[in-house]
Amino acid sequence: MADRSEVCVLVPTLNEAETIGTVLDSFSEHGFENILVIDGDSTDGTREIARDHGARVIVQSGTGKGQAVREALRQIEAPYVLMLDGDATYRVEDAEAMLEPLFSGRAEHVIGDRFADMEAGAMSRLNRTGNGIINRAFRWIHGRNLEDILSGYRAFTRESAERLSLTESGFGIETEMAVECVKHGVRTEVVPIRYEARPDESETNLHPFRDGATIILTLYQMAKTNNPLFYFGSVGALSSLVGFVLGGYVAYDWFVPPRTSHEVIAIVSVFSILVGVQLLIFGVLSDMIVALNREQTRRLEELAEQLGGDRPDRTGDGPADGTPADTAAGADADPETDELASAGERN
């Protein structure tokens, strides 16, 4: 069973001077000694406070939370990572529940569900509505219910993180991690946590409309490789619908007196229907290819595990290259003795 010495607490920050000290102290007091703060060039003294409270501090080379997380993961050597925001909305008391599925081997990635126990005023009605829409869209597009894909409280193994292809730079990083977990078959578990309101003096870095639009766009773009039938099929269905509506309008004006022809609109209608049907067909074919690729990948992983388990033990007393011990021992014998022995065998 692993312990907290094998856990790196990762805290991305940007102007969190009012809360970062409290967050770091709470984790230090609960036995977490390996704490990494990656700071987005704060101007309020966040880095100095973090260093004073015993954390290892790195200034990220780029901008955005996503870039900070990707850069920090390259600096972490611990087998387990516990990631949270530095705004004092997440509690250290939930850390044990977050890490337990990793320690027991049940999961490789754990998401803290904020909606399970949310303090009054912790999230505005606008943000709550936006989170609900995004979570429903995730279930619809990617076929998994992870309850709260935008949660910033996560625990995962470093090995599983290396399997994820992360490219997002901003607040879309949590969405991208959730999609990548589904895409690569990373065993994911959801744990209920307590989500508390930010202190009054702490200001959020989240912009609901701009960041919400970015997250929705990220969800849709990532469907291209995870659910191509939805990605291409949605556009194809929309194009076909437009074509049929235009075609219905042309047909109505042609058959209902006074008859009027709309040649240009008819051409546009046919073109829209053809494009839509082709996109739908392309989506079906792409979905079949993705499904086949997943099956082949799963079989290769199973084969690799079997080969790894059947590998012979090379830690015995014999030579590492499989040479018999008596042969290897005779390699250093006297050449004259070897020649006499060979002559005796020939006789």
Contacts in CASP RR format, 6 or more apart in sequence:
PFRMAT RR
TARGET T0000
AUTHOR 0000-0000-0000
METHOD contacts of the structure
MODEL  1
MADRSEVCVLVPTLNEAETIGTVLDSFSEHGFENILVIDGDSTDGTREIA
RDHGARVIVQSGTGKGQAVREALRQIEAPYVLMLDGDATYRVEDAEAMLE
PLFSGRAEHVIGDRFADMEAGAMSRLNRTGNGIINRAFRWIHGRNLEDIL
SGYRAFTRESAERLSLTESGFGIETEMAVECVKHGVRTEVVPIRYEARPD
ESETNLHPFRDGATIILTLYQMAKTNNPLFYFGSVGALSSLVGFVLGGYV
AYDWFVPPRTSHEVIAIVSVFSILVGVQLLIFGVLSDMIVALNREQTRRL
EELAEQLGGDRPDRTGDGPADGTPADTAAGADADPETDELASAGERN
1 103 0 8 1.000
1 104 0 8 1.000
2 79 0 8 1.000
2 80 0 8 1.000
2 102 0 8 1.000
2 103 0 8 1.000
4 30 0 8 1.000
4 31 0 8 1.000
4 32 0 8 1.000
4 33 0 8 1.000
4 99 0 8 1.000
5 33 0 8 1.000
5 34 0 8 1.000
6 78 0 8 1.000
6 79 0 8 1.000
6 80 0 8 1.000
7 32 0 8 1.000
7 34 0 8 1.000
7 78 0 8 1.000
7 80 0 8 1.000
7 81 0 8 1.000
7 82 0 8 1.000
7 99 0 8 1.000
8 34 0 8 1.000
8 35 0 8 1.000
8 36 0 8 1.000
8 76 0 8 1.000
8 77 0 8 1.000
8 78 0 8 1.000
8 80 0 8 1.000
8 81 0 8 1.000
8 82 0 8 1.000
9 27 0 8 1.000
9 32 0 8 1.000
9 34 0 8 1.000
9 35 0 8 1.000
9 36 0 8 1.000
9 82 0 8 1.000
9 83 0 8 1.000
9 84 0 8 1.000
10 36 0 8 1.000
10 38 0 8 1.000
10 69 0 8 1.000
10 72 0 8 1.000
10 73 0 8 1.000
10 76 0 8 1.000
10 81 0 8 1.000
10 82 0 8 1.000
10 83 0 8 1.000
10 84 0 8 1.000
11 20 0 8 1.000
11 23 0 8 1.000
11 24 0 8 1.000
11 35 0 8 1.000
11 36 0 8 1.000
11 37 0 8 1.000
11 38 0 8 1.000
11 50 0 8 1.000
11 55 0 8 1.000
11 83 0 8 1.000
11 84 0 8 1.000
11 85 0 8 1.000
11 86 0 8 1.000
12 37 0 8 1.000
12 38 0 8 1.000
12 39 0 8 1.000
12 40 0 8 1.000
12 65 0 8 1.000
12 66 0 8 1.000
12 68 0 8 1.000
12 69 0 8 1.000
12 72 0 8 1.000
12 83 0 8 1.000
12 85 0 8 1.000
12 86 0 8 1.000
13 20 0 8 1.000
13 37 0 8 1.000
13 38 0 8 1.000
13 39 0 8 1.000
13 40 0 8 1.000
13 42 0 8 1.000
13 46 0 8 1.000
13 50 0 8 1.000
13 86 0 8 1.000
14 39 0 8 1.000
14 40 0 8 1.000
14 41 0 8 1.000
14 42 0 8 1.000
14 46 0 8 1.000
14 64 0 8 1.000
14 65 0 8 1.000
14 205 0 8 1.000
15 42 0 8 1.000
15 43 0 8 1.000
15 44 0 8 1.000
15 46 0 8 1.000
15 203 0 8 1.000
15 205 0 8 1.000
16 23 0 8 1.000
16 42 0 8 1.000
16 44 0 8 1.000
16 46 0 8 1.000
16 86 0 8 1.000
16 87 0 8 1.000
16 202 0 8 1.000
17 42 0 8 1.000
17 44 0 8 1.000
17 45 0 8 1.000
17 46 0 8 1.000
17 49 0 8 1.000
18 199 0 8 1.000
18 201 0 8 1.000
18 202 0 8 1.000
19 86 0 8 1.000
19 87 0 8 1.000
19 88 0 8 1.000
19 198 0 8 1.000
19 199 0 8 1.000
19 202 0 8 1.000
20 37 0 8 1.000
20 46 0 8 1.000
20 49 0 8 1.000
20 50 0 8 1.000
20 53 0 8 1.000
20 86 0 8 1.000
21 49 0 8 1.000
21 50 0 8 1.000
21 53 0 8 1.000
22 88 0 8 1.000
23 84 0 8 1.000
23 86 0 8 1.000
23 87 0 8 1.000
23 88 0 8 1.000
24 35 0 8 1.000
24 37 0 8 1.000
24 50 0 8 1.000
24 53 0 8 1.000
24 54 0 8 1.000
24 55 0 8 1.000
25 53 0 8 1.000
26 91 0 8 1.000
26 92 0 8 1.000
27 35 0 8 1.000
27 92 0 8 1.000
27 95 0 8 1.000
28 35 0 8 1.000
28 53 0 8 1.000
28 54 0 8 1.000
29 92 0 8 1.000
30 92 0 8 1.000
30 95 0 8 1.000
32 82 0 8 1.000
32 92 0 8 1.000
32 95 0 8 1.000
34 56 0 8 1.000
34 78 0 8 1.000
35 54 0 8 1.000
35 55 0 8 1.000
35 56 0 8 1.000
36 55 0 8 1.000
36 56 0 8 1.000
36 57 0 8 1.000
36 58 0 8 1.000
36 72 0 8 1.000
36 75 0 8 1.000
36 76 0 8 1.000
37 46 0 8 1.000
37 47 0 8 1.000
37 50 0 8 1.000
37 55 0 8 1.000
37 56 0 8 1.000
37 57 0 8 1.000
37 58 0 8 1.000
38 57 0 8 1.000
38 58 0 8 1.000
38 59 0 8 1.000
38 60 0 8 1.000
38 68 0 8 1.000
38 69 0 8 1.000
38 71 0 8 1.000
38 72 0 8 1.000
38 75 0 8 1.000
39 46 0 8 1.000
39 47 0 8 1.000
39 50 0 8 1.000
39 57 0 8 1.000
39 58 0 8 1.000
39 59 0 8 1.000
39 60 0 8 1.000
39 68 0 8 1.000
40 59 0 8 1.000
40 60 0 8 1.000
40 62 0 8 1.000
40 63 0 8 1.000
40 64 0 8 1.000
40 68 0 8 1.000
41 59 0 8 1.000
41 60 0 8 1.000
41 63 0 8 1.000
47 57 0 8 1.000
47 59 0 8 1.000
50 57 0 8 1.000
51 57 0 8 1.000
58 71 0 8 1.000
58 72 0 8 1.000
58 75 0 8 1.000
60 67 0 8 1.000
60 68 0 8 1.000
60 71 0 8 1.000
60 72 0 8 1.000
61 67 0 8 1.000
61 71 0 8 1.000
62 68 0 8 1.000
62 71 0 8 1.000
62 169 0 8 1.000
63 169 0 8 1.000
64 169 0 8 1.000
64 170 0 8 1.000
64 171 0 8 1.000
65 169 0 8 1.000
65 170 0 8 1.000
65 171 0 8 1.000
65 172 0 8 1.000
65 173 0 8 1.000
66 166 0 8 1.000
66 168 0 8 1.000
66 169 0 8 1.000
66 170 0 8 1.000
66 171 0 8 1.000
66 172 0 8 1.000
66 173 0 8 1.000
67 169 0 8 1.000
67 170 0 8 1.000
69 83 0 8 1.000
69 166 0 8 1.000
69 173 0 8 1.000
70 166 0 8 1.000
70 173 0 8 1.000
73 81 0 8 1.000
73 158 0 8 1.000
73 161 0 8 1.000
73 166 0 8 1.000
76 158 0 8 1.000
77 158 0 8 1.000
78 158 0 8 1.000
79 157 0 8 1.000
79 158 0 8 1.000
79 159 0 8 1.000
80 99 0 8 1.000
80 102 0 8 1.000
80 103 0 8 1.000
80 155 0 8 1.000
80 156 0 8 1.000
80 157 0 8 1.000
80 158 0 8 1.000
81 155 0 8 1.000
81 156 0 8 1.000
81 157 0 8 1.000
81 158 0 8 1.000
81 161 0 8 1.000
82 95 0 8 1.000
82 98 0 8 1.000
82 99 0 8 1.000
82 154 0 8 1.000
82 155 0 8 1.000
83 152 0 8 1.000
83 153 0 8 1.000
83 154 0 8 1.000
83 155 0 8 1.000
83 156 0 8 1.000
84 90 0 8 1.000
84 152 0 8 1.000
84 153 0 8 1.000
84 154 0 8 1.000
85 152 0 8 1.000
85 153 0 8 1.000
87 198 0 8 1.000
87 202 0 8 1.000
87 204 0 8 1.000
88 196 0 8 1.000
88 198 0 8 1.000
88 199 0 8 1.000
88 202 0 8 1.000
89 122 0 8 1.000
89 195 0 8 1.000
89 196 0 8 1.000
89 197 0 8 1.000
89 198 0 8 1.000
90 152 0 8 1.000
90 153 0 8 1.000
90 193 0 8 1.000
90 195 0 8 1.000
90 196 0 8 1.000
91 193 0 8 1.000
91 194 0 8 1.000
91 196 0 8 1.000
93 194 0 8 1.000
94 112 0 8 1.000
94 153 0 8 1.000
94 191 0 8 1.000
94 193 0 8 1.000
94 194 0 8 1.000
95 155 0 8 1.000
97 191 0 8 1.000
97 192 0 8 1.000
97 193 0 8 1.000
98 110 0 8 1.000
98 112 0 8 1.000
98 153 0 8 1.000
98 154 0 8 1.000
98 155 0 8 1.000
98 191 0 8 1.000
98 193 0 8 1.000
99 110 0 8 1.000
99 155 0 8 1.000
101 107 0 8 1.000
101 110 0 8 1.000
101 155 0 8 1.000
101 189 0 8 1.000
101 191 0 8 1.000
102 108 0 8 1.000
102 110 0 8 1.000
102 155 0 8 1.000
102 156 0 8 1.000
102 157 0 8 1.000
106 187 0 8 1.000
106 189 0 8 1.000
107 187 0 8 1.000
107 188 0 8 1.000
107 189 0 8 1.000
108 156 0 8 1.000
108 157 0 8 1.000
108 159 0 8 1.000
108 160 0 8 1.000
108 186 0 8 1.000
108 187 0 8 1.000
108 188 0 8 1.000
109 154 0 8 1.000
109 155 0 8 1.000
109 156 0 8 1.000
109 157 0 8 1.000
109 160 0 8 1.000
109 177 0 8 1.000
109 181 0 8 1.000
109 186 0 8 1.000
109 187 0 8 1.000
109 188 0 8 1.000
109 189 0 8 1.000
110 154 0 8 1.000
110 155 0 8 1.000
110 156 0 8 1.000
110 188 0 8 1.000
110 189 0 8 1.000
110 190 0 8 1.000
110 191 0 8 1.000
111 146 0 8 1.000
111 147 0 8 1.000
111 148 0 8 1.000
111 149 0 8 1.000
111 151 0 8 1.000
111 153 0 8 1.000
111 154 0 8 1.000
111 178 0 8 1.000
111 188 0 8 1.000
111 189 0 8 1.000
111 190 0 8 1.000
111 191 0 8 1.000
112 148 0 8 1.000
112 151 0 8 1.000
112 152 0 8 1.000
112 153 0 8 1.000
112 154 0 8 1.000
112 190 0 8 1.000
112 191 0 8 1.000
112 192 0 8 1.000
112 193 0 8 1.000
113 147 0 8 1.000
113 148 0 8 1.000
113 151 0 8 1.000
113 190 0 8 1.000
113 191 0 8 1.000
113 192 0 8 1.000
113 193 0 8 1.000
114 122 0 8 1.000
114 123 0 8 1.000
114 148 0 8 1.000
114 151 0 8 1.000
114 153 0 8 1.000
114 193 0 8 1.000
114 195 0 8 1.000
115 131 0 8 1.000
115 147 0 8 1.000
115 148 0 8 1.000
115 195 0 8 1.000
116 147 0 8 1.000
116 192 0 8 1.000
116 193 0 8 1.000
117 192 0 8 1.000
117 193 0 8 1.000
117 194 0 8 1.000
117 195 0 8 1.000
118 194 0 8 1.000
118 195 0 8 1.000
119 194 0 8 1.000
119 195 0 8 1.000
119 196 0 8 1.000
119 197 0 8 1.000
120 197 0 8 1.000
121 197 0 8 1.000
122 195 0 8 1.000
122 196 0 8 1.000
122 197 0 8 1.000
122 198 0 8 1.000
123 131 0 8 1.000
123 195 0 8 1.000
124 208 0 8 1.000
126 208 0 8 1.000
127 206 0 8 1.000
127 208 0 8 1.000
130 208 0 8 1.000
130 212 0 8 1.000
131 148 0 8 1.000
131 150 0 8 1.000
133 216 0 8 1.000
134 149 0 8 1.000
134 150 0 8 1.000
134 175 0 8 1.000
134 212 0 8 1.000
134 215 0 8 1.000
134 216 0 8 1.000
134 219 0 8 1.000
135 146 0 8 1.000
135 147 0 8 1.000
135 148 0 8 1.000
135 149 0 8 1.000
135 150 0 8 1.000
137 216 0 8 1.000
137 219 0 8 1.000
138 144 0 8 1.000
138 146 0 8 1.000
138 149 0 8 1.000
138 175 0 8 1.000
138 178 0 8 1.000
138 179 0 8 1.000
138 219 0 8 1.000
139 145 0 8 1.000
140 230 0 8 1.000
141 219 0 8 1.000
141 220 0 8 1.000
141 223 0 8 1.000
141 227 0 8 1.000
141 230 0 8 1.000
142 178 0 8 1.000
142 179 0 8 1.000
142 182 0 8 1.000
142 219 0 8 1.000
142 222 0 8 1.000
142 223 0 8 1.000
142 226 0 8 1.000
142 227 0 8 1.000
143 182 0 8 1.000
143 227 0 8 1.000
144 182 0 8 1.000
144 188 0 8 1.000
146 178 0 8 1.000
146 188 0 8 1.000
146 190 0 8 1.000
147 190 0 8 1.000
148 190 0 8 1.000
149 174 0 8 1.000
149 175 0 8 1.000
149 178 0 8 1.000
150 174 0 8 1.000
150 175 0 8 1.000
150 215 0 8 1.000
151 174 0 8 1.000
151 193 0 8 1.000
152 174 0 8 1.000
153 193 0 8 1.000
154 174 0 8 1.000
154 177 0 8 1.000
160 181 0 8 1.000
160 186 0 8 1.000
163 180 0 8 1.000
163 184 0 8 1.000
163 186 0 8 1.000
164 176 0 8 1.000
164 177 0 8 1.000
164 180 0 8 1.000
164 181 0 8 1.000
164 184 0 8 1.000
164 186 0 8 1.000
165 180 0 8 1.000
166 173 0 8 1.000
166 176 0 8 1.000
166 177 0 8 1.000
166 180 0 8 1.000
167 176 0 8 1.000
168 175 0 8 1.000
168 176 0 8 1.000
168 218 0 8 1.000
170 211 0 8 1.000
170 214 0 8 1.000
171 206 0 8 1.000
171 211 0 8 1.000
171 212 0 8 1.000
171 214 0 8 1.000
171 215 0 8 1.000
172 211 0 8 1.000
172 214 0 8 1.000
172 215 0 8 1.000
172 218 0 8 1.000
175 215 0 8 1.000
175 218 0 8 1.000
175 219 0 8 1.000
175 222 0 8 1.000
176 218 0 8 1.000
176 222 0 8 1.000
178 188 0 8 1.000
179 218 0 8 1.000
179 219 0 8 1.000
179 222 0 8 1.000
179 226 0 8 1.000
180 186 0 8 1.000
180 222 0 8 1.000
181 188 0 8 1.000
182 188 0 8 1.000
182 226 0 8 1.000
183 222 0 8 1.000
183 225 0 8 1.000
183 226 0 8 1.000
198 204 0 8 1.000
220 231 0 8 1.000
223 230 0 8 1.000
223 231 0 8 1.000
224 231 0 8 1.000
225 290 0 8 1.000
226 290 0 8 1.000
227 287 0 8 1.000
228 283 0 8 1.000
228 286 0 8 1.000
228 287 0 8 1.000
228 289 0 8 1.000
228 290 0 8 1.000
229 283 0 8 1.000
229 284 0 8 1.000
229 286 0 8 1.000
229 287 0 8 1.000
231 283 0 8 1.000
231 286 0 8 1.000
232 279 0 8 1.000
232 280 0 8 1.000
232 282 0 8 1.000
232 283 0 8 1.000
232 286 0 8 1.000
233 279 0 8 1.000
233 280 0 8 1.000
233 283 0 8 1.000
235 276 0 8 1.000
235 279 0 8 1.000
236 275 0 8 1.000
236 276 0 8 1.000
236 277 0 8 1.000
236 279 0 8 1.000
236 280 0 8 1.000
237 276 0 8 1.000
237 280 0 8 1.000
239 272 0 8 1.000
239 273 0 8 1.000
239 275 0 8 1.000
239 276 0 8 1.000
239 279 0 8 1.000
240 272 0 8 1.000
240 273 0 8 1.000
240 276 0 8 1.000
240 277 0 8 1.000
240 280 0 8 1.000
242 272 0 8 1.000
243 268 0 8 1.000
243 269 0 8 1.000
243 270 0 8 1.000
243 272 0 8 1.000
243 273 0 8 1.000
244 269 0 8 1.000
244 273 0 8 1.000
246 265 0 8 1.000
246 266 0 8 1.000
246 268 0 8 1.000
246 269 0 8 1.000
246 272 0 8 1.000
247 265 0 8 1.000
247 266 0 8 1.000
247 269 0 8 1.000
248 269 0 8 1.000
249 262 0 8 1.000
249 265 0 8 1.000
250 261 0 8 1.000
250 262 0 8 1.000
250 265 0 8 1.000
250 266 0 8 1.000
250 269 0 8 1.000
253 259 0 8 1.000
253 260 0 8 1.000
253 261 0 8 1.000
253 262 0 8 1.000
254 260 0 8 1.000
254 261 0 8 1.000
254 262 0 8 1.000
314 320 0 8 1.000
317 325 0 8 1.000
318 325 0 8 1.000
318 328 0 8 1.000
319 325 0 8 1.000
319 328 0 8 1.000
330 338 0 8 1.000
END
